[in-house]
Amino acid sequence: MPLPLRRCALLLLSALPATASAQPPAEAIWYIRNDSAGIQSFAVNASRITIIAPQAHSIDSSGTIRGGIDPRILAIAKQHGVRLMPLVMNPGFDLGILHHIVTDRTARTASARSMAALCRELMADGIQLDLENLHVSDRDAFTAFAREAADSVHAAGCRLSAAVVPRPDDVRGALPYHHYMSDYWRAVYDYKALADALDFLSYMTYAQHTGGTTPGPVAGYPWMEASLRYVLAQGVPPEKLSLGIPAYSDYWFTDYDERTGSRSRGVDIDYPTVMGIMRAAGGVPRWDPVQRALVGMWERHGVYEHAWIEDARAFKEKLQLVRRHKLRGYSVWLIGSEDPATWAIVGPVAR
């Protein structure tokens, strides 16, 4: 007697291999500095990290790379099978250094060769360009530089990626601040051309507000989603895009200097510290359902302070964008500044 149709269907489905549409595990990139907080967190949570990306190397105008990774980071990565992807940055995001590198043929070639040499020296999985603050007039020169660097790094057996500043649209804005941000930070990146030349892009969807702006979210959900939709609409394949997720928070307060007087000041701050400051002052954060982050405002001696806080719940909300748009994964700035509860959300990664 034949099996019931429903049972037959279930048996057939269980015998089939996983379909090509099944989404692979998200690639988890965490940025790290040579500091004790980051190294301690890396040691505890290495099983939840695919790639560790140290910000420890800078490049000068001649194309020479300097710096070094703390040996503890290298040891932890080796012990746990975490791939290594050092960043190469223009120190202080110096405009002049980066302009010279991308426009001078000799410096450009030397830079590409230096990156290949660094890759071989560290036996790294790849190198990531963290080159920021460049005028939009150098847009094509930057793309040409990335192509040459990719050829050199690929020949050394490594991948090459770039961390790029996001934008939600092509609108330059009306205020001088908006002009500056567009001309020197956002518009210089030809996302599609860079994605074609490089292995992937880490799309830095954070720093929506900074210490130099009015208080606001580190990465408000609407702004972050608009920026993601924009870059995908430019033709960047989802599998070549790693979504930037902040693990740090921002805190604004009134500072005083005898020479300059009082002024509002904002700083990047880690989760435990900002929560401690707020609680000591009697502040209570609230969840903003639109921006999908915690926000706090509290009084200290009659003057109000503000914080936008990236906790585990905010991280979880942003992580949904990775899955919804089937991106390759996410890139987190900065390990050691996160809400410890975040690690329970991301879980271990496949090796």
Phi, psi and omega per residue, in radians:
M1 nan 2.292 -3.059
P2 -1.161 2.612 3.080
L3 -1.152 2.637 3.044
P4 -0.968 2.539 -3.052
L5 -1.007 -0.706 -3.101
R6 -1.087 -0.736 -3.130
R7 -1.176 -0.659 3.102
C8 -1.065 -0.771 -3.123
A9 -1.090 -0.717 3.139
L10 -1.134 -0.696 3.117
L11 -1.121 -0.726 3.133
L12 -1.124 -0.750 3.140
L13 -1.103 -0.691 -3.125
S14 -1.183 -0.421 -3.116
A15 -1.496 -0.262 -3.089
L16 -1.351 2.572 3.042
P17 -1.234 2.872 3.103
A18 -1.037 2.409 -3.091
T19 -1.364 2.797 -3.128
A20 -1.165 -0.329 -3.112
S21 -1.392 -0.219 3.129
A22 -1.098 2.289 -3.068
Q23 -1.415 2.230 3.121
P24 -1.211 2.841 3.121
P25 -1.033 2.486 -3.124
A26 -1.177 2.407 3.083
E27 -1.329 2.142 -3.058
A28 -1.825 1.847 3.094
I29 -1.782 2.235 3.057
W30 -2.121 2.254 3.079
Y31 -1.447 2.583 -3.087
I32 -2.512 2.607 2.991
R33 -1.977 2.952 3.098
N34 -1.378 1.116 3.123
D35 -2.298 2.751 -2.998
S36 -1.164 -0.661 -3.120
A37 -1.097 -0.790 3.138
G38 -1.170 -0.742 -3.127
I39 -1.143 -0.705 3.118
Q40 -1.105 -0.772 3.131
S41 -1.154 -0.683 3.111
F42 -1.069 -0.755 -3.129
A43 -1.059 -0.654 -3.098
V44 -1.396 -0.561 -2.949
N45 -2.041 0.342 -3.071
A46 -1.017 -0.535 -3.113
S47 -1.177 -0.223 -3.121
R48 -1.809 0.213 -3.055
I49 -2.176 2.255 3.064
T50 -1.469 -0.821 -3.070
I51 -2.323 2.305 3.001
I52 -1.812 2.314 -3.020
A53 -2.138 1.617 -3.122
P54 -1.273 2.339 2.988
Q55 -1.677 1.518 -3.019
A56 -2.445 0.024 -3.114
H57 -2.189 2.418 3.070
S58 -2.193 2.775 -3.106
I59 -2.140 2.400 3.140
D60 -1.713 -3.130 -3.017
S61 -1.200 -0.260 3.091
S62 -1.542 -0.127 -3.109
G63 1.629 0.179 3.130
T64 -1.532 2.310 -3.139
I65 -1.746 2.329 3.109
R66 -2.240 2.753 3.097
G67 2.196 3.105 -3.135
G68 -2.868 2.586 -3.127
I69 -1.595 2.380 3.084
D70 -0.947 2.244 -3.113
P71 -0.966 -0.471 3.131
R72 -1.151 -0.627 3.105
I73 -1.128 -0.788 -3.141
L74 -1.100 -0.696 -3.119
A75 -1.165 -0.748 -3.139
I76 -1.135 -0.752 3.137
A77 -1.059 -0.767 -3.138
K78 -1.149 -0.745 -3.105
Q79 -1.079 -0.648 -3.023
H80 -1.836 0.081 3.119
G81 1.213 0.518 3.100
V82 -1.519 2.261 -3.119
R83 -1.263 2.644 -3.051
L84 -1.902 2.282 3.115
M85 -2.447 1.458 -3.135
P86 -1.153 2.535 3.037
L87 -1.519 2.570 2.981
V88 -2.099 2.055 -3.048
M89 -2.158 2.709 2.943
N90 -1.402 2.080 -2.961
P91 -1.000 2.299 -3.108
G92 1.149 0.258 -3.029
F93 0.852 0.865 -3.097
D94 -1.194 2.163 -3.104
L95 -1.139 -0.780 -3.079
G96 -1.126 -0.725 3.135
I97 -1.079 -0.823 -3.087
L98 -1.175 -0.717 3.097
H99 -1.009 -0.760 -3.125
H100 -1.160 -0.730 -3.114
I101 -1.058 -0.749 -3.034
V102 -1.490 -0.273 -3.086
T103 -1.889 -0.341 3.136
D104 -1.683 2.099 -3.044
R105 -1.050 -0.740 -3.120
T106 -1.110 -0.789 3.137
A107 -1.159 -0.646 -3.133
R108 -1.110 -0.806 3.137
T109 -1.157 -0.727 3.122
A110 -1.097 -0.674 3.124
S111 -1.102 -0.782 -3.137
A112 -1.075 -0.736 -3.141
R113 -1.194 -0.637 3.124
S114 -1.123 -0.650 3.126
M115 -1.180 -0.703 3.095
A116 -1.105 -0.697 3.130
A117 -1.145 -0.693 3.112
L118 -1.114 -0.704 3.125
C119 -1.058 -0.799 3.134
R120 -1.146 -0.731 -3.093
E121 -1.067 -0.744 -3.075
L122 -1.602 -0.106 -3.044
M123 0.902 0.834 -3.053
A124 -1.431 2.767 3.021
D125 -1.274 -0.574 -3.129
G126 -2.998 3.090 3.070
I127 -2.142 2.508 3.017
Q128 -2.083 2.275 3.045
L129 -1.331 2.150 3.040
D130 -2.085 1.149 -3.027
L131 -1.895 1.983 -3.004
E132 -2.352 2.728 -3.140
N133 1.380 1.413 -3.119
L134 -2.544 2.409 -3.104
H135 -1.216 2.549 -3.079
V136 -1.037 -0.411 3.105
S137 -1.140 -0.293 3.105
D138 -1.695 0.274 -3.079
R139 -0.999 -0.906 -3.115
D140 -1.194 -0.594 3.113
A141 -1.147 -0.662 3.110
F142 -1.128 -0.745 3.125
T143 -1.098 -0.744 3.114
A144 -1.097 -0.703 3.084
F145 -1.080 -0.746 -3.139
A146 -1.090 -0.680 3.124
R147 -1.114 -0.786 -3.134
E148 -1.141 -0.727 3.123
A149 -1.111 -0.693 3.135
A150 -1.087 -0.754 3.117
D151 -1.035 -0.743 -3.104
S152 -1.205 -0.792 -3.111
V153 -1.208 -0.690 3.092
H154 -1.081 -0.677 3.115
A155 -1.114 -0.430 3.100
A156 -1.497 0.029 3.096
G157 1.509 0.315 -3.116
C158 -2.085 2.844 3.013
R159 -1.589 2.750 3.052
L160 -2.276 2.261 3.104
S161 -2.271 3.074 3.100
A162 -2.457 2.433 2.955
A163 -1.533 2.161 -3.060
V164 -2.171 2.540 3.128
V165 -1.329 2.336 -3.070
P166 -1.478 2.936 2.935
R167 -2.642 2.544 -3.100
P168 -1.527 -0.228 -3.086
D169 -2.916 -3.033 3.130
D170 -1.785 0.198 -3.124
V171 -1.343 2.197 -3.094
R172 -1.351 -0.430 3.133
G173 1.590 2.863 -3.023
A174 -1.685 -0.477 -3.030
L175 -1.593 2.686 3.108
P176 -0.955 -0.626 3.102
Y177 -1.049 -0.776 3.139
H178 -1.133 -0.670 3.082
H179 -1.056 -0.803 -3.132
Y180 -1.076 -0.831 -3.118
M181 -1.100 -0.666 3.119
S182 -1.208 -0.860 -2.995
D183 -1.271 -0.504 -3.041
Y184 -1.981 -0.215 -3.053
W185 -2.223 -0.769 -2.970
R186 -1.693 -0.769 -2.938
A187 -1.417 -0.135 -3.081
V188 -1.269 -0.321 -3.038
Y189 -1.615 2.049 2.997
D190 -1.530 1.570 -2.957
Y191 -0.983 -0.805 -3.082
K192 -1.143 -0.806 -3.129
A193 -1.122 -0.674 3.116
L194 -1.194 -0.702 3.110
A195 -1.107 -0.610 3.101
D196 -1.179 -0.646 -3.064
A197 -1.452 -0.542 -3.007
L198 -1.871 2.989 -3.131
D199 -1.332 -0.601 3.037
F200 -2.960 2.977 3.084
L201 -2.088 2.377 2.923
S202 -1.659 1.975 -2.992
Y203 -1.642 1.815 -2.915
M204 -1.348 1.256 -3.122
T205 -1.408 1.110 3.010
Y206 -2.636 -3.128 -3.021
A207 1.077 0.618 2.990
Q208 -1.044 -0.750 2.971
H209 -2.077 2.665 -3.092
T210 -2.438 -3.093 3.085
G211 -1.089 -0.321 -3.135
G212 -1.665 0.058 3.126
T213 -2.018 3.091 2.961
T214 -1.152 2.790 3.115
P215 -1.055 2.434 3.123
G216 -3.067 3.028 -3.057
P217 -1.108 2.553 3.050
V218 -1.085 -0.721 3.130
A219 -2.697 1.412 -3.138
G220 -1.084 2.453 -3.034
Y221 -1.030 -0.799 3.132
P222 -1.068 -0.746 3.110
W223 -1.132 -0.733 -3.128
M224 -1.122 -0.780 -3.136
E225 -1.175 -0.675 3.105
A226 -1.114 -0.711 3.117
S227 -1.129 -0.676 3.127
L228 -1.179 -0.776 3.123
R229 -1.099 -0.627 3.130
Y230 -1.099 -0.863 -3.069
V231 -1.179 -0.608 3.089
L232 -1.185 -0.602 3.122
A233 -1.206 -0.345 3.088
Q234 -1.347 -0.102 3.113
G235 1.741 0.192 3.065
V236 -1.298 2.139 -3.130
P237 -1.145 2.435 3.136
P238 -0.966 -0.596 -3.122
E239 -1.255 -0.120 3.072
K240 -1.902 0.287 -3.072
L241 -2.192 2.168 3.051
S242 -1.909 2.111 -3.038
L243 -1.371 2.210 3.077
G244 -1.276 2.214 3.109
I245 -2.187 2.242 3.131
P246 -1.412 2.455 2.970
A247 -1.911 -0.096 -3.128
Y248 -1.713 2.909 3.098
S249 -2.105 2.994 3.103
D250 -2.161 2.465 -3.048
Y251 -2.342 2.211 3.125
W252 -1.979 2.354 3.139
F253 -2.626 2.989 3.110
T254 -1.684 2.128 -3.122
D255 -1.837 2.867 3.124
Y256 -2.447 2.346 3.081
D257 -2.297 2.348 -3.070
E258 -1.051 -0.528 -3.106
R259 -1.413 -0.680 -3.016
T260 -1.893 -0.190 -3.116
G261 1.467 -2.804 -3.081
S262 -1.534 2.631 3.087
R263 -2.816 2.697 3.055
S264 -1.296 2.445 -3.099
R265 -2.429 2.398 3.072
G266 -2.113 2.515 -3.120
V267 -2.399 2.600 2.913
D268 -1.247 2.466 -3.036
I269 -2.607 2.623 3.129
D270 -1.399 2.785 -3.039
Y271 -1.052 -0.886 -3.118
P272 -1.046 -0.663 -3.098
T273 -1.191 -0.813 -3.101
V274 -1.179 -0.603 3.099
M275 -1.180 -0.646 3.103
G276 -1.142 -0.739 3.119
I277 -1.074 -0.803 -3.089
M278 -1.157 -0.792 -3.119
R279 -1.148 -0.647 3.120
A280 -1.095 -0.512 3.133
A281 -1.597 0.042 3.127
G282 1.467 0.225 3.141
G283 -1.411 2.646 3.112
V284 -2.266 2.085 -3.124
P285 -1.303 2.726 3.049
R286 -2.213 2.677 3.108
W287 -1.460 2.204 3.069
D288 -1.614 1.951 -3.032
P289 -1.253 -0.318 3.116
V290 -1.491 -0.900 -3.134
Q291 -1.377 -0.314 3.115
R292 1.013 0.959 3.089
A293 -2.739 2.873 3.051
L294 -1.438 2.503 3.057
V295 -2.346 2.457 3.126
G296 -2.351 2.535 3.014
M297 -2.467 2.247 -3.085
W298 -2.556 2.804 -3.074
E299 -1.747 2.393 3.015
R300 -2.316 1.917 -3.105
H301 0.953 0.702 3.059
G302 1.520 -0.102 -3.135
V303 -1.985 2.334 -3.068
Y304 -1.517 2.506 3.048
E305 -2.094 2.743 -3.070
H306 -2.283 2.675 3.000
A307 -2.625 2.424 2.908
W308 -1.934 2.174 -2.874
I309 -2.077 2.232 3.097
E310 -1.699 1.746 3.133
D311 -1.805 -3.014 -3.097
A312 -1.115 -0.631 3.133
R313 -1.130 -0.738 3.101
A314 -1.097 -0.703 3.108
F315 -1.067 -0.761 -3.113
K316 -1.093 -0.701 3.111
E317 -1.066 -0.766 -3.117
K318 -1.224 -0.585 3.135
L319 -1.095 -0.491 3.109
Q320 -1.079 -0.531 3.118
L321 -1.130 -0.613 3.115
V322 -1.082 -0.802 -3.090
R323 -1.288 -0.697 -3.090
R324 -1.120 -0.685 -3.104
H325 -1.691 0.096 3.080
K326 0.955 0.824 3.114
L327 -1.345 2.876 -3.140
R328 -1.166 -0.495 -3.127
G329 2.870 -2.627 -3.068
Y330 -2.501 2.685 -3.128
S331 -2.174 2.095 -2.962
V332 -1.917 2.189 2.982
W333 -1.912 1.966 0.346
L334 -2.613 2.369 3.131
I335 -1.126 2.402 -3.053
G336 1.798 -0.272 3.125
S337 -1.864 -0.021 -2.979
E338 -1.393 2.794 2.908
D339 -1.168 2.145 -3.111
P340 -0.958 -0.480 -3.134
A341 -1.193 -0.229 3.133
T342 -1.037 -0.626 -3.027
W343 -1.160 -0.497 3.084
A344 -1.221 -0.421 -3.134
I345 -1.362 -0.770 -3.020
V346 -1.349 -0.606 3.120
G347 1.221 2.990 3.139
P348 -1.160 2.660 3.110
V349 -1.826 2.752 3.091
A350 -1.309 2.516 3.105
R351 -1.870 nan nan
